[in-house]
């Protein structure tokens, strides 16, 4: 009841119960997108340069999808493909699934 009163209180930025889903998921989705476009290459999955470090600009940088052999599967960092290795997970395209999933949950929280 105390948590509900705090969440529903009148303030400039209304949080609400949906905000508990929206704000963290949107934060993680944006963080994953900035990480992916700044540092992560898609050379191993698609043979393309896709990050700012490789010379891409704002219009050409992208968070790379997983390789065609993996389809658009849910690549978990702790899953059998990456086995907890963050670098391998990024090279396989795990950030794409991360950004897409957290972005979708942020949109659900926004609705």
Secondary structure, 3 states (H helix, E strand, C coil): CHHHHHHHCCCCCCCHHHHHHHHHHHHHHHHHHHHHHHHCCEHHHHCECCCHHHCCCCCCCCCCCCCHHHCCCCCCCCCCCCCCCHHHHHHHCHHHHHHHHHHHHHHHHHC
